[in-house]
Amino acid sequence: MPAIGTKSVAGVTGSRAWEPPNPDVVFGRTAAMEAVRVNLLKAARTDVPVLITGESGTGKQIIAQLLHQYSQLAGGPFVQINCAAVPPTLIESELFGCEKGSFTGANAAKPGRVELAQSGTLFLDEISEIGREIQAKLLHLLQDGRFSRVGGQQEEQVSLRFILASNRSLEREIAEGNFREDLYYRINVVNLALPALRDRKEDIPALVTLFLNKFNQKFDRTEGPLSERCMQRLCEYQWPGNIRQLENLIKRYVVLGSEDAILAEMNDEVPEMVKFVMPASGEVSLKVIKRQATRQLERKVILKIVEASGWNRKRAAERLNISYRALLYKLKEVGVPLEHQRSGGKLTAKNGVHDPAVTPIPAEENNG
């Protein structure tokens, strides 16, 4: 397989250095991923549109980036946009740009992602999320490489490569009237179908090593390999969130320094994040529930980090990548008493009042 070098990759928020992981880890050893590897290399030699399909979290963005890196357009920009993350009223201007005064708030002319991807690659993630009117304009662009800015009077010409991705069945979307059939056949020249992680479990050990190295370096940690028991459980798990879920679990392991942090989720334990009682009126506020869930989850994470740091709050603040004073504020905000006493190996609150005879403050914290 050709070697991949480090290149500057332009994304939705601008340019950033991107160093792809080892392709052997990305593609693994399964027959399905080997087929993806072979077809990716073939498609990279052309400029035909490529449709990447698969469940959420299967690595569609990484495959799109690799496809760009192997292509003859690798020297050009790689521009991406998550169609699901852009409000329907803004997707047209985000894609095609706008002229000054074309709508309220358009105080200056602005190029869209299409223009920014000139002589490079445009990656449209979650393509099924755009409306049929924009689909028609996208079809026109794919057919002859021409488009108009919002509020513009003339057409612009561009030359670029299209990569599109969807976690939904576009055939089903067509049947339900949500997606244009002619656009589907235009973008589905090459289809790279990514398997779910549960269908490529033999690749899990290599992925775990990849993520361990990544997060140990990112957080300046030295967490060692997972135990045989934990690795076996990883390989038995069904992974509803796919590779993204595995990555987040390994990040949690590195941050908290405990395999229990990931085993609980794989044991299908439902975290008691929100103690919710249906009000008598039957009305539910999603904003309130979200606020409660965020507060309780944050409290749980902070407690685990502080406990894992032996209640050395300066060390805990460093592990959380926040200042010492910010940690004290957070402890107070989420209702964790600043001082605790040890009882039978467990930490228990003591009315939030410090007792030097029970819990002396470490010297390095005296002036915190």
N, C-alpha and C positions, 0 to 999 in steps of 0.2 A: 504494500500500500504506500502511496506517495507520502513523503514526510510533510508535516504541517508546521509552518513557522508562526511566530507571533505577529499579528497584524492589528492595526487599529480598526475597530468595528464601530460603526455609527448605529446607535439605537434610537429609541423614541426620545430619550432625554439627551441625545448628543453622542459624542465620541467617547470611547473608553477602550483601554487596552484589554484585549481578550486573548488568553492563552488556553486553547482547548485542551481537554483531558486526553490522555492516551487513547488513540482510536481503538486499540485492542480491547480496552476496558469498555468503551462506548458500545462497540458492536458485539463484544462477548464471543460466546462459543455456540450459540444455538443456530439451528438451520434458518429460522425466520430472520434473525438479525444478519446472518451471512448473506441472505438474499437482499436485505436492505443495503448492505455494504456494496455488493456487486452492482445493483441497479443505480445506487448513488454515484458510483464512479463512472458508469456509462452516461448517466444523465448530465453529469458535470461537464462533459466534453461538448455539450450542446447548450443552446440558450432557450430550450423549450420550457414551458411552465411545469412545475412539479407540485403535486398535491401530497402533503404529508398527513396521514390519518392515524388515529390512535386515541386511547383514553387519555384523560387529563393526567399529567405527571409522567408520561412515558418518554419524554425527552425530545419532543418535536422541535423545540428551538435549537437545541444542540445540533440536531441533524441538519436543520436549515443552515446553520453557521458553517458546518463542515462542507455542505454542498457548495456554498459560496467560496470557501477557501480552496476547494479543488477545481473550481471553474476558471475559465479564461478571464473572468471579470473580478478575480480576487484582488486586483490592484485598485478596484473601484470601491465605492461605499457599500456597506451593508446596512440598510435602513429597515427598521421593523416597527410594526404598530399592532397592538392588540385591539382588534375591532370591538371586542366585548367591553373594553375598558373606556371607550370613548362614547359619550352620549350621542344618540341618533341624530340630534340636531347639529352636531359638530363634526360628524364623521366625513361629510363631503369636503369641508374646508380643510380638515386634517389631511385628507388624501390628496386633494387637487389644489389646495391653496385658495387664496381669495384676493380680490382687489380692494383697495381702500374705499370705504363707504358702502361695501356690498351688503352689509348687515350691521345691526347695532353692535358696537364694540370693535368693528373692523376699522381701526384708526390708521392702519397702514397696510400696504400690500404685503402679502406673506406667501412664500412658497410652501407647497404641500410636500408630503412624503414622496410623492411620485417624482417631483422635480429634484428633490434631494438625492434620489437614488439613480440619477442619470449616470449611465455607463457603469452601473453596479447592479445590486440586487435589492429588490423590494420584497420583504417578508410580511405577508398579511396573516397574522395569527387569528384563529377563531373566525374564519371567513363567513361562517353561517350566520353570524350576528348582524351583518349589514342588511339593510332593507332593500327591497326589489328596485326602487328607483336608483339607488347607488349601484346596485348590481348591473343595471343597464348601462350606466356610464363606465363602469369597470370593464364590461364586455366590449364597449367601443374602444377603450384604451388598449385592451388585449388584441383586438383585431387589427388596428392600424397604427398604434403607438401615438395617438393624438388625444388631447383632452383640453378642457377649458377651465380656468380658475373660476371660482364662484364670483359672479359679477363681471366676469371678463367677456370681451367681445370677440376675441380671436382665439384660435386654437394653437396650442403649443405641441411641438414634436419632441418625443423622448425615445431613448433606446435603453432598455434595461431588462433584467431577468426577473421573472415572477416566481416566488415560492409562496405557497398558500398552505394553511393547516386548519384542521377541524377535528374536534373531539366528538362531533355528532355525525350521524349517517346522513350524508348529503342526499342520497337516494331517498331516504325517508322525508327529508325536508322538501324535496321536489314533489313527492307524492302528496304532502300536506299543503302545497302551494306556497311555501316559504322561500324556495330557492329556484332560480331560473335554470331550466334544463339546458338551454343553449350555453349559459355561462359554465355550467358543470362540465360539459363536454369540451369546452375551450380550456379549462384549467386542469382537467384530468388526463393530461397527456402521459405523464409518468406518475404513478401512485406508489409512494413509499409507505407501507402499512406497518406501523410499529406495534410489536406485541406487548401485552401487559407484563408487568414484572413477575406475576404469578406463573407466567408461561416461559420464563427464562431464569428460573431460580438458581441454576448452576453458575450464573454470573454474579450472584449476590456477594460472595466473598471478595471478589475483585472490586466491586462497587463500594463495599464497606471500607476496604483499604484506601480507595481513592478519597472517600469523604473524610476518613480519619486524618489522613495527611493534610487535606485541605483545611479542616477546621482546627487541627492542632497548630498549624502555621498561622491561621487567621487570628486565633485567640491566644497565641503564644502559650500553648499547653503541651503536655507530653503524655496524654492519655494513651495507654497501651492497647494492644489488640483485645478484642472481645473474647470472653471465655468460650470454650467449646459448647457449653450448655446454651449460652446466649446465641451463638452463631447457628446452632441447630434450630433454635426457635425462630430465628430470622428466616431460615430456609423452609420452615413449615408454614409460616404465616401467608395469608392470601393477598395482602397488599392492595387494599382498595384504592389507596392513593398513589400506588406505583412508585417509581424511582424518587419522585419528589417527597413522598412520605418517608422513604428510607433515608434520604438525605437529611430531612428534618430530625429524624430520630437519632441519627449519628451526631448531628449538631447538639442535640439535647444531651447526649451521653458525654460529649467533650466538655460542654459548659458545666453540667452538674457533677461530672466525675463519678457517675453511678450507673451500673447496668439496670438497676431497678427503675430508672427513669424511662427506659424503653420497654422493659419487659411488661410493665403494667398495661401499656397500650396494646401490646401484642396478645395479652391474655384477655383481650376484649373487655377490660374493665372500663366502665363508664365513669369518668371523673365527676365527682360531686362538685361541679363548678357553680351551679346556680340552684339555690334552694328556692324553688318557685312554687307559690301557692296561688291557684286560680282565684281571682277576686270574685266577690259575690255578684258583681254586675256582669261578669263574663267577658269584660273588655280587657285586652292585653296590650301593653305598650312595648313594642319591639325595641324602642330606644332605651327604655328602662332595663329590659332584659339584657341587652348588649352591654350597657354600662355596668350592670351587676356582674356579668360573666367576665368582662375585662378586669374589673377590680379584683374579683376572687381568684382569677387565674394569675394575675400579677402578684397577688399576695402569696399564692402557693409557690411560684417560682422564686420569689425573693426569700421566702422562708427556707427553701431547699438550698439555695446558694449560701445563705448566712449560716445555716446549720453545717453544711459541708465545709465551711471555712472555720469551723470551731467557734463561731460567734465573734470572730475577728472581723469587725465591720470594715476596716480599711482594706483587708484582703478581699472581702466580699464585694466591695465597691469596684475594686480592680477587675474582678472576674465578671462583673456585670457591665464593665466599661462605662461607669458613671463616677462622678465625684463622690467623695466621702459625705459631704454635706447633702448631696442629692439623695444618697442612700438613706441618711437619717430622716430626710423629709418623706421619702417613699415609705419607710417603715411606719412613720406616724400616719401618713395618708391612708395606708391600707389597714391600719388598725393593729399593727404588730407592736407590742410593748418594747421599748428600747432596751430594757434590762430583763434578764431571765435568770432563773436559778436552776441548777442541775439537781435532779432528784431521781435516783435510781437509773442514771444514765440517760434520762430524758430531760428535755428542756421544758420548763413550765413557767408561765407568766407569774409575776409577783406584783400584781396591782400597778404595774408600770413604774414602780419606784425602785431606784437603785439601792441595793444594800451592800456596801463594800465588804462586809464580813462574809457575804454569801457569794457574790459575783464581782470580784475586783476588776476594774477596768484595766485592760492591758496598757502598758506604758505608752505604746505608740499611739493609743487612742485618747490619752488624757487631755490633749490639747485639740482634739477634733472638734 
